[in-house]
Structures are given as structure tokens and as C-alpha cells.
């Protein structure tokens, strides 16, 4: 596992052995950041809600994002995130919390932090929880005006096209994985192939 572009391109990162986490592959990570390249250049705050090893947030910092917030309920994951931040020298550009995704969003809301990009890669078994997190992001207006929410999910999970004022404008499949891109309302849908909620 490595940083694939930006200031720390090629830098190897520490992973976690076993199947406790499922890191985003380099192929999917590259596709996500290529899709968001203009947003990343302009972004100040990147949020990694299920941080795992911290690879996505570190990639964002490497590409120029000012600050990344990492949230994970696993103490082991938080330890790896901190080690990877030390390896890359990005400790000053990061905030790391041993909190669930829901409590992480609440922390952002309480501290009046607007996220320009939120990346969410929950365990594939937590489809229902993911919907609740989208609702929370919408209700508490955690995304900045032009912010993007990116969700990695298992392809069989039915994700909503619209949830309150959050709308999917693009989705792409990679094997068993679907990556869905959301933004706030009044955004023209480009290529969202997700089925609309009943």
C-alpha cells in the first residue's frame, strides 16, 4: 500500500494484517482522486469517516488538501493512522479521533467544521448505517456548499440516489465494489446508475 500521487508519491504505508479492514485498492483510490481532482485542489478539509490505515486522508494531504480528519472506532486502526502520518510527516495536517463515524460527524458539527470532501468506506455489512450517516450529513449540513461525499460500498447494496438534500451525481462499479459520488442539491446528475429509492 502506498501514496499514489502528489508530494509523497510512492511512499509506502503500513497496513493491518488479517481481514479486520479492507483497504481501498490503488485502482479504486486512483479513480476516486482522478474524479475529484478539481475538488481536491480547492479543498481545505477532507474527512475519512472509517479511516482504517488512513491511506485516503494521507493521499488527500499529499495532493494538497490543507487538513484531513480521521475517525475510526478501532484503536488498532487509529494506531496505524498515527504511524502512517508520522511516516509521511503529515501529523500537523491531521486530526485523528478514536470515534465512530456518527460521533465523528457530531464532532464536526459541534466544532462548526464544514467538510469539502467526505470519504466513507464502511464495512460492507453496514449498508443501513451508511444511509443514516448520509441523512446526518444532510441534516447537520456538514458538507461545504460545493462539497462532495464519496461512498465505497458492496455492489449488491442499494444506495439512495437522493437522501434529503444530498444527491448522487455519479456512480461507478469496480468488481464487487461500487463508488457513489454525492453532492448537495441542485446539482445535475452526470452518470449515476444507482436505482432510485422506492
Secondary structure, 3 states (H helix, E strand, C coil): CECCCCCCCCCECCCCCCCCCCCCCHHHHHHHHHHCHHHHHHCCEEEECCCCCCHHHHHHHHCCCCEEEEECCCHHHHHHHHHHHHHHCCHHHEEEECCCHHHHHHHHHHCCCCEEEEEECCCCCCHHHHHHHHHHHHHCCCEEEEEEEEEEEECCCCCCCEECCEEEEEEEEECCEEEEEEEECCCCCCECCCCCCC
